[in-house]
Structures are given as C-alpha cells and as structure tokens.
Amino acid sequence: MNHENTFAVGRFENRNGIPSWRVAGWLHGVRIRKNFKTKEEAAAEKGSLELKALQATAGLRSATTFLADAQMREAEDAFRRLDGRPHSLLFYLDYAFANYRESVRDVSLSDAVAEYTAIKQKEHDRTLLSERQLRSIKYELGTFKLRFPTAMLAQFSPASLITYLERGTPSLKTYNNRRGLLSTFFKFAFQKDWIASNPIEKTPQHRLRHRRGSAATISAEQAAKLMAYVETYRDGQMVPYFALCLFAGIRPCVLSGEILKLRPESVRLDTGVIMIEPEVSKVRMKRSVTIQPNLAAWLRAYPLDRFPIVPDNAQRIRRKVIDAFGLTHDVMRHTFISMFVGKFRSMGEAALQAGNSESIIRKHYLDLKTAAEAEQFFGILPKRGHDSALPFAVLHTAA
C-alpha cells in the first residue's frame, strides 16, 4: 500500500472529557498519531514531520553537529569527491598533514638565487666548493633567472621545469647536469620553507650508459713539436705552463685548474718533487709528483722566478697554441699518465702521481703507449741553455 507523506491536525476528545489536538498521517508507510494540549504545539509537530518527509524523499537527514553551515557544505563536498576512492577521508587528511608544507612567505626567484649563490660563494671561499662547480652553479642559475625574470619561486611546476631543462634539445648528459644543479637549488629552497614541495623531484632523470674508453692522448712526436713551438712562442713565456701540464700531469685549466693555484715554491727542484697541496688539488687530497729528468731540464732552462707558471692573459695567449695543435681539455694530462704507465709499468704509482684511483688508470691508460715511445717522450729536452741536455743527476748535483 502506497501512503502519501501527509499530515493533518484535528480536535480530539479524550475519555476524561478534556480536548486535545491530534497530528495524524503517514510517514513512508508508518502511521503517525500524536496528541498535544494546544493547537500551536500540534501545528509545530506537523511542520517538523513534513520536513522529515521532505528530507527523506531528497535523501537528506537531520543530525546534531557543532559544524557551521559552511563547514557542513565543505564536508559534504569532500565526501562527494571521495566517491570511488579506496581510502577514507581521514586517511587522505593524515597524508596531507604528513607531507604538505605551507610556504612561509612568497620569495622571488631572483632573491632566492641571490641568497643561494652567496652561500655557495662562502663554501668556495672556505675551499669546500671548487671554482669550476661554483661557475657552473652561477651560470645555470643565471640562465634560469633570465628565462623567468619576474617569477615567484612557488609558481614552478614539474611541467615548467621540464620545458626549461629540455631547451635547445640537449644531450641526456647535459639535461642531467642541468637537473642536478636545479635540484640542489630547490632542495635548499624547500629546507628554507620557501616552497611547500620540491617540483624537481617529479621531473625525469635519464639513465646513461657510460662507455668511456681509452683516454685521448698525443704521441711523443707531437709532444716534441709542441714543446719546440712553445719555446719560440712569445720568447718562451708559456714554457713552464706547458712543461708542467705535459710532463707532470698538472690539471691545465687556467680559470680554476691546479695549474692556476700551483705556487712556484711547491715546485722543488732541490728534492725533485712537486707538492700538490689539498687547496690546489681538484679532489682536495695532497699528492706529490716526481719531477722527471726532462722536466727538471725545462724548469732550469726556464726558471719560475723569471717565467711565471701562468703568465698574465694566459687564457688568451695559450689559445693560439691550443688551436695550432688541436689540444683538447686534459689531453696533456692524459698523455703524461699514459706515458708514465708505459715507462714504469706501475699503475699504483701512476695513480699516486696523478691523483686518480688505480682502477681508473687500468681502465683508461693501460697499454696506450709502448716503453719505447715513453722513453722518447721523457727524453724531450729544451734547446735553450747549455746544460739542458745534462742528465738529471748532474743537474741535481750542480744545484
């Protein structure tokens, strides 16, 4: 039987003769009859019953709550959005509390970069960061800032960072290098509470297959032609630089390499050793390099008190030599290590002299040069000076 949700108020005579007002009707198939002393109370109950009927029809129900109306609406919206989700509202709320961080304040990209690079500069000043790494940080963040000159730090998304990282169709290695520099920057910003989450974590990092083979070197004949040319170039001004890089394996970068930081007093002809102090070494580890007899001859013919290790404008004036002989970065150092292994057949000693691991020596330098070519290489002597062709033992005694 289908009953309508209707109610009526009527006068009712009780057995004791006292009249009352009755509310009667049906609520979803259930008969309702309630008596009240006054007509007003009966009318109020009728209204309440009609409201319940309406709520039930619309799928609503009444409940006692301390939530305000706006909070009730927000809670209802939250549960509607959870429809079909595997977990409860409290589960997602607990996750948000554990992982979401409000940014303390809005920080511009420009201000963030300035503060970050200032800290990195202090690390460099304390010898905790190399010159080359500092340059890379400043260059990449400078480019990043130019690309987004008015950006706020919190506005960056993984999608916007991927677009930036992939600019100019870079190689996978270049992409990873860019990502690594930005990663440390955004980690710093996250620790400062400038951003609520680190967007770089959701950008891809490419896996690379490392296939580095034998190191690039020059032959003993090419080395001899190089040094002969350097003797005649600008009155031998660049001889100590090329001699130390080629015959001692000193890292050659004149902007931040070991050769730039090497002091003349560390080149000890009296003891036959070059001392590479931690503040000079790329890997921040002290090492000593034995001065081979031919290098001693070069340094006596072109003494460091008259010929600086790195002359003024070295970056510019060495360019002509590098271009003329097609020298690539570190090729002179690679040549020294491979010639050392070829002559002395000791990977352990080569590792100590070069500041590398023995596994690197074995992987990249072993069997690149024959003993004969190595002897030819370490026999390259200067034309300048009457005593330049004397053996090292004689030169050492004369000192």
Contacts in CASP RR format, 6 or more apart in sequence:
PFRMAT RR
TARGET T0000
AUTHOR 0000-0000-0000
METHOD contacts of the structure
MODEL  1
MNHENTFAVGRFENRNGIPSWRVAGWLHGVRIRKNFKTKEEAAAEKGSLE
LKALQATAGLRSATTFLADAQMREAEDAFRRLDGRPHSLLFYLDYAFANY
RESVRDVSLSDAVAEYTAIKQKEHDRTLLSERQLRSIKYELGTFKLRFPT
AMLAQFSPASLITYLERGTPSLKTYNNRRGLLSTFFKFAFQKDWIASNPI
EKTPQHRLRHRRGSAATISAEQAAKLMAYVETYRDGQMVPYFALCLFAGI
RPCVLSGEILKLRPESVRLDTGVIMIEPEVSKVRMKRSVTIQPNLAAWLR
AYPLDRFPIVPDNAQRIRRKVIDAFGLTHDVMRHTFISMFVGKFRSMGEA
ALQAGNSESIIRKHYLDLKTAAEAEQFFGILPKRGHDSALPFAVLHTAA
1 29 0 8 1.000
3 26 0 8 1.000
3 28 0 8 1.000
3 29 0 8 1.000
4 26 0 8 1.000
5 26 0 8 1.000
5 27 0 8 1.000
5 28 0 8 1.000
5 50 0 8 1.000
5 53 0 8 1.000
5 56 0 8 1.000
5 57 0 8 1.000
6 25 0 8 1.000
6 26 0 8 1.000
7 23 0 8 1.000
7 24 0 8 1.000
7 25 0 8 1.000
7 32 0 8 1.000
7 46 0 8 1.000
7 47 0 8 1.000
7 49 0 8 1.000
7 50 0 8 1.000
8 23 0 8 1.000
8 24 0 8 1.000
8 25 0 8 1.000
8 46 0 8 1.000
9 21 0 8 1.000
9 22 0 8 1.000
9 23 0 8 1.000
9 39 0 8 1.000
9 42 0 8 1.000
9 43 0 8 1.000
9 46 0 8 1.000
10 21 0 8 1.000
10 22 0 8 1.000
10 23 0 8 1.000
10 24 0 8 1.000
10 42 0 8 1.000
11 19 0 8 1.000
11 20 0 8 1.000
11 21 0 8 1.000
11 22 0 8 1.000
12 19 0 8 1.000
12 20 0 8 1.000
12 21 0 8 1.000
12 22 0 8 1.000
12 35 0 8 1.000
13 19 0 8 1.000
14 20 0 8 1.000
14 35 0 8 1.000
20 35 0 8 1.000
20 36 0 8 1.000
20 37 0 8 1.000
21 35 0 8 1.000
21 36 0 8 1.000
21 37 0 8 1.000
21 38 0 8 1.000
21 39 0 8 1.000
21 41 0 8 1.000
21 42 0 8 1.000
22 33 0 8 1.000
22 34 0 8 1.000
22 35 0 8 1.000
22 36 0 8 1.000
22 42 0 8 1.000
23 32 0 8 1.000
23 33 0 8 1.000
23 34 0 8 1.000
23 35 0 8 1.000
23 36 0 8 1.000
23 42 0 8 1.000
23 45 0 8 1.000
23 46 0 8 1.000
23 49 0 8 1.000
24 31 0 8 1.000
24 32 0 8 1.000
24 33 0 8 1.000
25 31 0 8 1.000
25 32 0 8 1.000
25 33 0 8 1.000
25 49 0 8 1.000
26 32 0 8 1.000
27 49 0 8 1.000
27 52 0 8 1.000
27 53 0 8 1.000
27 56 0 8 1.000
28 53 0 8 1.000
28 56 0 8 1.000
32 49 0 8 1.000
34 42 0 8 1.000
34 45 0 8 1.000
36 42 0 8 1.000
36 45 0 8 1.000
51 62 0 8 1.000
52 62 0 8 1.000
54 60 0 8 1.000
55 61 0 8 1.000
55 62 0 8 1.000
65 72 0 8 1.000
67 75 0 8 1.000
78 89 0 8 1.000
79 89 0 8 1.000
82 88 0 8 1.000
82 89 0 8 1.000
82 92 0 8 1.000
85 92 0 8 1.000
99 197 0 8 1.000
100 196 0 8 1.000
100 197 0 8 1.000
101 190 0 8 1.000
101 193 0 8 1.000
101 196 0 8 1.000
101 197 0 8 1.000
102 193 0 8 1.000
102 196 0 8 1.000
103 154 0 8 1.000
103 193 0 8 1.000
103 194 0 8 1.000
103 195 0 8 1.000
103 196 0 8 1.000
104 192 0 8 1.000
104 193 0 8 1.000
104 194 0 8 1.000
105 194 0 8 1.000
106 152 0 8 1.000
106 153 0 8 1.000
106 154 0 8 1.000
107 152 0 8 1.000
107 153 0 8 1.000
107 154 0 8 1.000
107 189 0 8 1.000
107 194 0 8 1.000
108 150 0 8 1.000
108 151 0 8 1.000
108 152 0 8 1.000
108 153 0 8 1.000
109 144 0 8 1.000
109 145 0 8 1.000
109 148 0 8 1.000
109 151 0 8 1.000
109 152 0 8 1.000
109 153 0 8 1.000
110 145 0 8 1.000
110 149 0 8 1.000
112 153 0 8 1.000
112 185 0 8 1.000
112 189 0 8 1.000
112 194 0 8 1.000
113 141 0 8 1.000
113 142 0 8 1.000
113 144 0 8 1.000
113 145 0 8 1.000
113 185 0 8 1.000
116 141 0 8 1.000
116 185 0 8 1.000
116 188 0 8 1.000
116 189 0 8 1.000
117 137 0 8 1.000
117 138 0 8 1.000
117 141 0 8 1.000
119 188 0 8 1.000
120 129 0 8 1.000
120 134 0 8 1.000
120 137 0 8 1.000
120 138 0 8 1.000
121 134 0 8 1.000
123 129 0 8 1.000
124 130 0 8 1.000
124 131 0 8 1.000
124 134 0 8 1.000
127 278 0 8 1.000
127 279 0 8 1.000
127 284 0 8 1.000
130 256 0 8 1.000
130 282 0 8 1.000
131 255 0 8 1.000
131 256 0 8 1.000
131 257 0 8 1.000
132 253 0 8 1.000
132 255 0 8 1.000
132 256 0 8 1.000
132 257 0 8 1.000
135 255 0 8 1.000
135 256 0 8 1.000
136 177 0 8 1.000
136 181 0 8 1.000
137 181 0 8 1.000
137 184 0 8 1.000
137 185 0 8 1.000
140 178 0 8 1.000
140 181 0 8 1.000
140 182 0 8 1.000
141 181 0 8 1.000
141 185 0 8 1.000
144 164 0 8 1.000
144 182 0 8 1.000
147 164 0 8 1.000
147 167 0 8 1.000
148 156 0 8 1.000
153 189 0 8 1.000
153 194 0 8 1.000
153 195 0 8 1.000
154 194 0 8 1.000
154 195 0 8 1.000
154 196 0 8 1.000
156 186 0 8 1.000
156 195 0 8 1.000
156 199 0 8 1.000
157 199 0 8 1.000
158 199 0 8 1.000
158 200 0 8 1.000
158 202 0 8 1.000
158 203 0 8 1.000
160 199 0 8 1.000
161 182 0 8 1.000
161 199 0 8 1.000
161 200 0 8 1.000
161 203 0 8 1.000
162 203 0 8 1.000
162 204 0 8 1.000
164 178 0 8 1.000
165 175 0 8 1.000
165 178 0 8 1.000
165 179 0 8 1.000
165 182 0 8 1.000
165 203 0 8 1.000
166 175 0 8 1.000
170 178 0 8 1.000
172 206 0 8 1.000
172 208 0 8 1.000
173 208 0 8 1.000
175 206 0 8 1.000
176 205 0 8 1.000
176 206 0 8 1.000
176 208 0 8 1.000
179 200 0 8 1.000
179 203 0 8 1.000
179 205 0 8 1.000
180 200 0 8 1.000
182 200 0 8 1.000
183 200 0 8 1.000
186 195 0 8 1.000
186 198 0 8 1.000
186 199 0 8 1.000
186 200 0 8 1.000
187 198 0 8 1.000
187 200 0 8 1.000
189 195 0 8 1.000
189 198 0 8 1.000
190 197 0 8 1.000
190 198 0 8 1.000
212 363 0 8 1.000
212 364 0 8 1.000
213 363 0 8 1.000
213 364 0 8 1.000
214 364 0 8 1.000
214 365 0 8 1.000
214 368 0 8 1.000
215 334 0 8 1.000
215 337 0 8 1.000
215 338 0 8 1.000
215 364 0 8 1.000
215 365 0 8 1.000
215 368 0 8 1.000
216 328 0 8 1.000
216 331 0 8 1.000
216 334 0 8 1.000
217 331 0 8 1.000
217 334 0 8 1.000
217 335 0 8 1.000
217 338 0 8 1.000
217 339 0 8 1.000
217 368 0 8 1.000
217 369 0 8 1.000
218 226 0 8 1.000
218 325 0 8 1.000
218 327 0 8 1.000
218 331 0 8 1.000
218 332 0 8 1.000
218 335 0 8 1.000
219 373 0 8 1.000
220 339 0 8 1.000
220 369 0 8 1.000
220 373 0 8 1.000
220 374 0 8 1.000
220 376 0 8 1.000
220 377 0 8 1.000
220 380 0 8 1.000
221 376 0 8 1.000
222 325 0 8 1.000
223 246 0 8 1.000
223 335 0 8 1.000
223 377 0 8 1.000
223 380 0 8 1.000
224 376 0 8 1.000
224 380 0 8 1.000
225 325 0 8 1.000
226 242 0 8 1.000
226 246 0 8 1.000
226 321 0 8 1.000
226 325 0 8 1.000
226 327 0 8 1.000
227 239 0 8 1.000
227 242 0 8 1.000
227 243 0 8 1.000
227 246 0 8 1.000
227 298 0 8 1.000
227 380 0 8 1.000
227 382 0 8 1.000
228 383 0 8 1.000
229 321 0 8 1.000
229 324 0 8 1.000
229 325 0 8 1.000
230 236 0 8 1.000
230 238 0 8 1.000
230 239 0 8 1.000
230 242 0 8 1.000
230 321 0 8 1.000
231 239 0 8 1.000
231 382 0 8 1.000
231 383 0 8 1.000
231 384 0 8 1.000
233 320 0 8 1.000
233 321 0 8 1.000
234 317 0 8 1.000
236 302 0 8 1.000
236 307 0 8 1.000
237 307 0 8 1.000
237 311 0 8 1.000
237 317 0 8 1.000
238 311 0 8 1.000
238 314 0 8 1.000
238 317 0 8 1.000
238 318 0 8 1.000
238 321 0 8 1.000
239 298 0 8 1.000
239 301 0 8 1.000
239 302 0 8 1.000
239 307 0 8 1.000
239 382 0 8 1.000
240 298 0 8 1.000
240 299 0 8 1.000
240 302 0 8 1.000
240 304 0 8 1.000
240 307 0 8 1.000
240 308 0 8 1.000
240 309 0 8 1.000
241 252 0 8 1.000
241 254 0 8 1.000
241 259 0 8 1.000
241 309 0 8 1.000
241 310 0 8 1.000
241 311 0 8 1.000
241 314 0 8 1.000
241 318 0 8 1.000
242 321 0 8 1.000
242 332 0 8 1.000
243 295 0 8 1.000
243 298 0 8 1.000
243 299 0 8 1.000
243 302 0 8 1.000
244 250 0 8 1.000
244 259 0 8 1.000
244 262 0 8 1.000
244 267 0 8 1.000
244 274 0 8 1.000
244 295 0 8 1.000
244 309 0 8 1.000
245 251 0 8 1.000
245 252 0 8 1.000
245 259 0 8 1.000
245 332 0 8 1.000
245 333 0 8 1.000
245 336 0 8 1.000
246 332 0 8 1.000
246 335 0 8 1.000
246 336 0 8 1.000
247 292 0 8 1.000
247 294 0 8 1.000
247 295 0 8 1.000
247 298 0 8 1.000
247 336 0 8 1.000
247 378 0 8 1.000
247 380 0 8 1.000
248 274 0 8 1.000
248 289 0 8 1.000
248 291 0 8 1.000
248 292 0 8 1.000
248 295 0 8 1.000
248 336 0 8 1.000
249 289 0 8 1.000
249 332 0 8 1.000
249 333 0 8 1.000
249 336 0 8 1.000
249 337 0 8 1.000
249 353 0 8 1.000
249 354 0 8 1.000
250 258 0 8 1.000
250 259 0 8 1.000
250 262 0 8 1.000
250 274 0 8 1.000
250 276 0 8 1.000
250 289 0 8 1.000
250 333 0 8 1.000
251 257 0 8 1.000
251 258 0 8 1.000
251 259 0 8 1.000
251 282 0 8 1.000
251 330 0 8 1.000
251 333 0 8 1.000
252 259 0 8 1.000
252 329 0 8 1.000
252 330 0 8 1.000
252 332 0 8 1.000
252 333 0 8 1.000
253 259 0 8 1.000
253 260 0 8 1.000
253 329 0 8 1.000
254 260 0 8 1.000
254 310 0 8 1.000
254 314 0 8 1.000
254 315 0 8 1.000
254 318 0 8 1.000
255 315 0 8 1.000
257 282 0 8 1.000
258 276 0 8 1.000
258 280 0 8 1.000
258 281 0 8 1.000
258 282 0 8 1.000
259 309 0 8 1.000
259 310 0 8 1.000
260 310 0 8 1.000
261 279 0 8 1.000
261 280 0 8 1.000
262 274 0 8 1.000
262 276 0 8 1.000
262 280 0 8 1.000
262 309 0 8 1.000
263 280 0 8 1.000
264 304 0 8 1.000
264 305 0 8 1.000
264 308 0 8 1.000
264 309 0 8 1.000
266 274 0 8 1.000
266 275 0 8 1.000
266 276 0 8 1.000
266 277 0 8 1.000
266 280 0 8 1.000
267 274 0 8 1.000
267 291 0 8 1.000
267 299 0 8 1.000
267 304 0 8 1.000
267 309 0 8 1.000
268 274 0 8 1.000
268 275 0 8 1.000
268 291 0 8 1.000
269 291 0 8 1.000
269 296 0 8 1.000
269 299 0 8 1.000
269 300 0 8 1.000
269 396 0 8 1.000
269 399 0 8 1.000
270 396 0 8 1.000
270 399 0 8 1.000
272 290 0 8 1.000
272 291 0 8 1.000
272 296 0 8 1.000
272 396 0 8 1.000
273 288 0 8 1.000
273 289 0 8 1.000
273 290 0 8 1.000
273 291 0 8 1.000
274 288 0 8 1.000
274 289 0 8 1.000
274 290 0 8 1.000
274 291 0 8 1.000
275 286 0 8 1.000
275 288 0 8 1.000
276 286 0 8 1.000
276 287 0 8 1.000
276 288 0 8 1.000
276 289 0 8 1.000
277 286 0 8 1.000
278 284 0 8 1.000
278 285 0 8 1.000
278 286 0 8 1.000
281 287 0 8 1.000
281 355 0 8 1.000
283 355 0 8 1.000
285 355 0 8 1.000
287 352 0 8 1.000
287 353 0 8 1.000
287 355 0 8 1.000
288 352 0 8 1.000
288 353 0 8 1.000
289 353 0 8 1.000
290 353 0 8 1.000
291 299 0 8 1.000
292 378 0 8 1.000
292 392 0 8 1.000
293 378 0 8 1.000
293 379 0 8 1.000
293 391 0 8 1.000
293 392 0 8 1.000
293 395 0 8 1.000
294 378 0 8 1.000
294 379 0 8 1.000
294 380 0 8 1.000
294 381 0 8 1.000
296 392 0 8 1.000
296 395 0 8 1.000
296 396 0 8 1.000
297 381 0 8 1.000
297 382 0 8 1.000
297 387 0 8 1.000
297 388 0 8 1.000
297 389 0 8 1.000
297 390 0 8 1.000
297 392 0 8 1.000
297 395 0 8 1.000
298 381 0 8 1.000
298 382 0 8 1.000
298 388 0 8 1.000
300 387 0 8 1.000
300 388 0 8 1.000
300 395 0 8 1.000
301 382 0 8 1.000
301 384 0 8 1.000
301 385 0 8 1.000
301 388 0 8 1.000
302 382 0 8 1.000
302 384 0 8 1.000
311 317 0 8 1.000
321 327 0 8 1.000
333 354 0 8 1.000
334 364 0 8 1.000
334 365 0 8 1.000
335 377 0 8 1.000
336 354 0 8 1.000
337 350 0 8 1.000
337 353 0 8 1.000
337 354 0 8 1.000
337 356 0 8 1.000
337 361 0 8 1.000
337 365 0 8 1.000
338 365 0 8 1.000
338 368 0 8 1.000
338 369 0 8 1.000
339 369 0 8 1.000
339 373 0 8 1.000
339 374 0 8 1.000
339 377 0 8 1.000
339 378 0 8 1.000
340 349 0 8 1.000
340 350 0 8 1.000
340 353 0 8 1.000
340 354 0 8 1.000
340 374 0 8 1.000
341 347 0 8 1.000
341 350 0 8 1.000
341 361 0 8 1.000
341 365 0 8 1.000
341 366 0 8 1.000
341 367 0 8 1.000
341 368 0 8 1.000
341 369 0 8 1.000
342 367 0 8 1.000
342 368 0 8 1.000
342 369 0 8 1.000
342 370 0 8 1.000
342 371 0 8 1.000
342 373 0 8 1.000
342 374 0 8 1.000
343 371 0 8 1.000
343 374 0 8 1.000
343 375 0 8 1.000
343 377 0 8 1.000
343 378 0 8 1.000
344 350 0 8 1.000
345 371 0 8 1.000
347 358 0 8 1.000
347 361 0 8 1.000
347 362 0 8 1.000
347 365 0 8 1.000
347 366 0 8 1.000
348 358 0 8 1.000
348 361 0 8 1.000
350 356 0 8 1.000
350 361 0 8 1.000
350 365 0 8 1.000
351 357 0 8 1.000
351 358 0 8 1.000
351 360 0 8 1.000
351 361 0 8 1.000
354 361 0 8 1.000
369 377 0 8 1.000
381 388 0 8 1.000
381 389 0 8 1.000
382 388 0 8 1.000
387 394 0 8 1.000
387 395 0 8 1.000
387 398 0 8 1.000
390 398 0 8 1.000
END
